[in-house]
């Protein structure tokens, strides 16, 4: 199964560039050939950000997930990215930490 991802960034900001670099590194090193990855610049495509309900950037969306999910930040925390992608087994402590820090936003 291929994971379809969209990363929303605001131009060439440091956080956006770090998010792109971190995501490429994670995906290439740990789950190669299992993903498609699109970068959306909200300055060039504001309508895409509006439709996806993006309020902060960088924001990663897993378009393959059955529930709309967003991960906000520069994606430097590899474990949270894995949890977001569903690649790690969720244990109570890690999942609780991700929810309480607000880094993973699930919309129903």
C-alpha positions, 0 to 999 in steps of 0.5 A: 500500500502506498502512503499519500502525503501532503506537506503544507509549507509557507514559502522557503521558511526554515521550518518548512525546509527542515520539515521537507528534509526530515520527511525525505530522510525518514521516508527514504531510510525507513519506508522507501518506495511506500509513499508519494509526497507532495509539497504545497506552498500555501502562498502559491496555493492558498485554496489548497490550504483552506480546503485542507483546514490548514491553520499552521505550517509546516503541516503534514497530512496523510491523505491515505488515512481513513480519518483526516490527520495532521502533524504540525511542526518540522518533523524532527521527532522521528517517533511522532512521524512514525506514529502519524504514519502508523508505522510504529505500534502505539503504546499507551505512553507514546500515544498519550504524549502525542495527544497531549502535546498537540502535535497530532491533530485528528479530525473526525 
